[in-house]
Amino acid sequence: MEGESDRRCGREDAMSRKPASSHTAQGAGRARLRRVVRSLLRHCLVLSLVMLWSGAVFYPDPRPFVESVSRLRHPPVDRAAVASIADDLPAQYKALEDFALQYVAYVPAWAAYDLPWYFPTVAEVVREKAGDCQARAVFFASLLEAKGLPYTLRYSFDHVWVDYPGKQVTDLEDPATSFVADSGEGWLASLPDRIPVWTILKTRVQYHWTPMPAERKAMILVGAGLIFGYGERRLLRRVACRLGLDGAASAWRTRAGGGGWLRGRRLEW
């Protein structure tokens, strides 16, 4: 068995390094190009299937995701939904911001909506009195509109917030990290002056992965592993050959089944 494994690894290495000797140089180049294209298409297909599987686990009903994308593009600021609340508040930026942060308790989307990401309406925020940065931002912006105060909605790679004249800059709410700004006249997109990659990664893990229910995590990992394992089995086999694992696996199969009590037996289920 080990000899067969070595021969198989040798054949795969030879196929990956050179075409058959009967090919001309031009034919060899075309054959190599076809192999590269097929390999790239396979990689893209595996990645697409993993993404589709993840999307199905995250959003069994895709409508909340579609609605959230639309609201991200057109924030659902609604002064009417907060009119009765705003009547009793002063027309001051800081006072309105402090009230919004207190009124909308911060919870991740998994806890509030059982979704990894969701952009709520103002009516939903008022009803739930809880949400993430998007919920707080759209609620605060609605209060400002109800009071007739100008503002700018800003989007970074890990946060959504409301900017206003005199607002204090923080690490999380820094216009230098914003790549989209909306002052009520539509998006103004630009490259940010600063991209804190490590902070973005940590925030995404804390926001999307850590609060995710354990069964969803298991479904993601198992499904992605099966898709990758089957779709990239040739790649995995070549890696195993290079690492010398293929012969060890064959020997284990021989000891576990091929030379033991399973030989000559028919399994019935």
N, C-alpha and C positions, 0 to 999 in steps of 0.2 A: 504493500500500500504506500509506503513512503517513497518507493521508487516511482510508482505511478504519479504521486504528487509532485515529485521533482521533475518528472518529464512534462507534466502539465504546466508547471511554472515555467519551465524552459520554453515550451511552445508559445505560451502567452508573451513571454519576454521577446521572443524572436518575432512574433507577429507585431508587437508594438514598436520594434526597432527597425524592421526592414520588410519590404514587400517580397513576394515570391520572385525567385531569380529569373523566371521567364518573362517578367514584365520589362518593357523598355523603360528608360529613364523618364520619358514623358508620361507613360502609363503609371509608373510608380508614383510620380508626383500627384496625378489625379486620384489614385487610390489613397494616398496619404491624406489628401485634402478631404476626400469623402469620409474617411475615418474621423478626422478632426471635426467635421461638420456634424456627423452623427453623434459624436461624443458631446459636443456643445448642446445639441438639441436634447439629448438625454438629460444632461445636467439641468437645462432650463425646465424640462418637463418635471423632473423630480422636485425642483424648487417650487414650481407652480402648484404641484399637488400638495406639497407641505403647506404652502400658504392657503390653499383652498380648504385643506383639512383644519388648519388653525382657525380660519374664518368661520367655518361651520361650527366649531366648538365654542368660539367666542360669541357668535351671533347665530343661534339656531333660527331665529327670526331676523332676517337682514334689514327689516324696515327701520329699527332704531339707528343702525349705522348709516343708512342712506339719509335719514332725517338729520342726523348729527353733522354729516358732511355739508348738507345744505345750510344748516344754521351756522356752521363755522364760516361759510362763505358770506352769509347774510345774518349776522347776529340778531337774535329775536328780542332786541331791546323793546320794552313795552311800558311806557309811562302810565298807561291806564291801569295796568295790573298792580301798580304800587301807589296809585294816586292817594288812596285813603291813608296809607302808611306815611307818605311823604308830607302830607298836610301838617303833621305834628312835629316835623323835623326842621332845624334851621338850614338855611341855604348856604352852608359852609362845607367845603370839600372834606376837611378832616373829620368833622362831626358826622357827615354822611358815610364816609369810609369806615369809621369806627363802628357805626351802627350796623352797616352791612356785614362786617366781619363777625359781629356778635350775633346778628339775626340768623345768618346762614352758618350753621356749624359745619366745620370742614370734615368731610368723610370721603374716602375714595369712591370712585364710580362702582366698584365691585360691591361695596357695602350699601350704597344708596340705590343702585339700579340693577344689581346683579349682572353688570356688563363691564368690560374692560375700559370702555370709553363711551361717554354719552354727553351730548350738549343739550341741556334742558331748556324749556321755555321758562319765562319769568313766572308764569302762573304755577308751573310745577315747583319752582324754587320756593314761592310763597307758601304753597301747600305743604311741602316737605320740610321747609326750614333747615335744609341740609344739602350738601353737595360739595363738589370740588372747586377748583379755581375758576372754571368756566361758569359754574352756577353763581359764585360770588361776584364775578366780573359783570355778568349780564344783569344781575340784581342791582349792583352799585351803579351801573350805567343808566339803568332805568330810573333810579332815584335822582341822578344828576339831570336827566332830561326832564323829569317832572318839576325840577327846580329851575330849569332853564340855564344850567351851567354847562359850558363846553368841556369836552373830554376827548381822549383818544384811547381806543382799544388797541392793545399791543399783544402780539403773539411772538413768543420765543419757541425754541424747540422743546421746552419742558414746562411752559407756563403761559397762562393768559391773565392779563391784568388791565386795570384802568389807569391811564396816566392823566395827569391834570397839572395845571400851573402850580409850581411850588412843591410838587410831590417829592419826597425824599427818595433818593436812589438807593437800592439795596442790591445784594448779590443776585437775588431771585428776580427782582423787578428793576432791571437796568435797560434803558432804551438802547444801549450798545449791543445787547443780545437779541433785540427784536428784529425779526425779518419781515413782519407784516404790521402795518399800522392802519387803523380805520378811524377816521374822525367824523364819520357820518356820510362821507361822500364816496364810499367804496374803498377797496383795498389799495394800499400803496406798498408794493413789495420791493424789498431791496436786500442785499446781502448784509448780514449783521457785522458790526465792527469786531465783535468778540464772540467766539463759539466755545464755551466751556464744555468740552466733550465729556470729560470724566463726570462732571456734575449732571449732565444730561443723562448719561448712562445710569448713574446711581438713582436719579429721580424716576426714570422709566422702570427700573427694577422695583423700586419701592411702591410705585403707583400701579403698575400693571401685573407684576409677577407675585410679589410678596402677599398681597391680600387675595390673590386668586384662590378659589376653593380647591382643596386637594384633589378632588375627583377630576376637575378640569385640567389641572396640571398633569395628572396621570394620563388622561386622554390625549393631551398634546404630545407628551413624550413618547407614549407607546405608538401612537399613529405615525408621528414623524419618524420614529425609529424603523417601523415596518416599511414605510414608503422609501426611506433612504436605503435601508438594507436590501430591499428587492431591486430598486431602480439602479443602485450603484454597486450591484453585486460583483461586477467585473472589476471595478476599481478596488473594492475591498479585497477581492481575491488576489489582485496584483500586489496590494500592500501587504497582505498576509504572506505571499511568496517572498517578498523582499525582506520581511522580518523573520522569515523562517518559521512562521506559525502554521503554515498549511500542512507540513509534515507532522507536526505535533498533533494537530487536530485529526489527521488520518490515523495516526497511531492510537489516539484515544478512542476513536470510533471502532478500531479493530479490537481493542481490549474490552470495550463496553458492550459491543454487539456482534461485530463480524466474526469473532472467534469464540463467542460464548454461547449462552443458552438461547439466544435469538436465532442462531443459524438454523435454517431448515424449518423454522416454525412459521405458521401463518397467524397473523394477529386478526382477531375478530372484534368488532366494536358493536 
